Amino acid sequence: MTGKDQAPEPVEPSMMSVDPGTDCPEWLRGFAAKAPRMQVPALFRPPANGARAAAVLILFGEGPDGPDLLLLQRADTLRKHAGQPAFPGGGVDPGDDGPVGAALREATEETGVDSSGVAVLATMPEMYVAHSGYRVTPVVAWWREPSAVGPADPREVASVARVPLSELTDPANRLRIRGPSGHLGPAFRVRGMLVWGFTAGILHAVLEAGGWDRPWDTTRVEDLPAEVIDLGRRE
C-alpha cells in the first residue's frame, strides 16, 4: 500500500475508483481509497493468462447493528462451490461491460439486490481462484439505498445475510482452517456460516486495510469439516 508520505501510485487500467467522499460515509472512505492498490496475497496472484474473468460484489451497508457486509451461502446441490459462503458474484458475460456490470448483475440474480441503490466505489486488483480457474475482480460498493434481500434462486443460493463488521471482527468468531492439503487460512464463524477459503481471504484483507481488524487468537486452528470436504469432492 502507498504510505502517507509517498506519492500515489498510478491506478492500473484494470482498476477503477471514484471520489468516495460524495458516495459513502466517513467510516468507509479510507478503505475505498486504498482498495484499488491493495496488495494481492501470494496465494491469490493471477497467472499471466488462461483464466476466465469473474467478479464479486463487496457491498457495504449500514443496518441496525452498524456497518455490515452482504454474504450468501450457496446451495448444497450446486456442482461447483456447493454449500460455500461467498460474496455475490460470478463469471463476466459479454454483455456485462466488465467486472462492475457482472458483480451488480450477479448480486441481483442471487440475492435480489436492487442495483439502482448501489454506489460503486472502487475495484480491487484481480485475484486468482486456482480451484475454479477464475480471475476475480472484487468490486467495492456502498449500499446507499438498501433493498430487501434473500435467496433469489433457491436452486443456487441457500441463504443471504447482512453480517455486521462487529461480528466479523469479534475475536470469538475468528479462527484458522486447515484444508486437506494442510494449508492454513483465515476463517470466520458468523450467522451460522463457516466462511473459509477465497472469501475468508478477501474478508481478512478488507478488514485489515479498512482498519477494522481486532487482535484475535491465530493459534486457534480447526480442520475443515468433513461434510464440507465431501461437498467439494462432488465437483
N, C-alpha and C positions, 0 to 999 in steps of 0.2 A: 504494500500500500504506500501511497505517497505521504511523506512526512509533512508536518506543518510548515517546516522551513524550506521545503523543496518546491521547485516549480512543478505545476501539474503535468502529468504525463498525457500525451495525446490519446484520445479515445480511438480505438481501432474501428474500422468500418462495420465490423460485426456487432458492435455495441452501440447503445444509444442512451441518452439521459436527457431529462428536461429540468427546468428550474423547479426543484421540489418545494421552494418557498411558497409558491402560489397554488400548489396542488395537494399538500398533505400537512398534517400537524407538525408542530415543532419536534416532538419526540422521534419522528421518522425521517426528518430532513438529513441528519448526519449519515444515516445508513444509505439513503437514496443517493447521496453524493458519492459515497465510497463504492457502491455496488458495481459500476462498470469496470473498476480497476482492482477488484478483489483477486487475491491470489488463488489459483486453482490448486487444490490438493493434488499431490503427485498421482494418487490412485485414480483421479478423475481427469487427467490431462488427455485430450483427444489425440488420436493418430492424425497423420497428415491428410489422409483421405479414406474413402471406403466405408464411411458410416452414414446412416440416414439421419437427416436433420429432424429434431424434435424440440418441444418447448414445454415448460411447466410454468404455472402462474403462482407466484408467491404473493398472495393477496393479504395485505394487512387491513384490519378493520379496528373499530373501537366499539366494544359491546358493554354490557352491564358489569362485566368483570375486568374492564380495562382493555388495553391493546390486545389484539388476537390475530391469529393466522388461520386460514382455511385449509383443512386437510380432509381427505376422504380415505375410506378403506375399500379396496377393490373386492369384488365378489369372489368367493372361493371357487366358482365354476369357470373362471376365465382360463384360457390356455396359457397366457403369459402373466406373470406378476400376480397370480391368484392370491387373494387374501391380504395383500400388502397395503399398508398405509402409504399415502403418496400425496403430493400436490396435484391439483387438477392439471392435466396435460396429455400430450400425445404427439404423434408424428405431424410434421409440417406438410400440408397438402398444397398442390399447385395453386389453388385459389385463395390461399391464406394471406398472401402478401407478407410472408416471412414469419418469424417466431412470434411476434406480438399478436398477429392475427390468429395464429394457431393456438396460442395459450388462451386467448379470450374465447375462441370458438369451443375448444375442448372443455373449458370451465363451464360454459353454458350447457353443453351437451351432457356433461357428467353430473353437475350439481344444480343446474337451473339458475346460475348467477346471471343477473341482468347486466350485460357488459356496458350498457349506457351509463351505469352508475359507478363505473370503474375508471380511475385515472392511472394510466401507465406512467411510471416514474423513471424507469431505467431497465436496461438488460444487463445481466451479469455475463462474464465470459463463458464461452461454451465449456461444458463438462461432458465427459465420456462415460457411458454406462457399458462396460465391457460385456456384461451378461446378455444384454439385448442388442448391442451394437448400435446404439443411438448416440449422436452428438446433441446434447441437450442444452438449450439456452434458457436459463431461468429469467423470467420476466417479473420485475418487481412492480407492484401496483398498490394503490390506495383505494379502499372501498368507501368512496365519499358519499354514496347513497346506497346503503345496504339493502339487499333484497332477500326474500325468503329462499332458503336453500335446502336441498335434500337429494336423495338418490334419483336423478332424472331418468336413469335407465337401470332398474334393479338387476338386470342381467349383467351389468358391468360394475355397478357401484353398490356396495352393501350399506354404507353409512357415510354421512357427511358431518363434520364438526367444526365449529369455530373454537379453536383452542387458545385460551389466554396465554400471553407470554409469561405471565406469572407462574403458570403450571409448567410450561416448558423449561423454565429456569429454576424451578424448585429442586433443590438437591435430592430430595426424596424420590423424584421422578427420573433421575439421571443414572445411567449405567453404561457399561460397555458390553457389547455382544461378541461372542466368539463363534464364527461360522465354521462349517465343516472343514474348510481348508486351514483353519487355525487363525485366520485373520481377525484382528480385533478392531471394532469400530464403535463409534458413539451410538447410543440408543436412548429412547425416551419411553416411559410408560405414562400415557395420558389418555383420558376419556375412553378407557377400555381397550386401547390400542398399544401394541408394541411397535414403535416406529424405529426402524433399523435400516441398514444398507445405505443406498444412494440418498434417499430422502433425509435420513438422520444426519448424513454427512453435510448436506446443504444446510439443514437447520442449525447444526453446530457452528458452521462457518458464519451464518447470518447472525446468530446470537452474539458471537464474538465481535464481529465487525460493527454491530449496532451498539455495542457497549452494554448489552443487557445480560450477558452471561454472569453467573454467580459461581463461586467455588463449589465443587462437588467432588465426591469420592470416586476418583478414577480407578481405584483398586477394586471397585465393585464390578465383578465380571460374571456374566452368565452365558451358558451355551445357548445357541439359537434353538428354540423349542423344536422337538421332533415333528410336531404337526406342521410347523412352518416349513421345515426341510422337506417333508413329504409332499406338500403342495408344490414346492419348487421342482421336485423330481418329475412332475407330470409334464413339464414344458418340453 
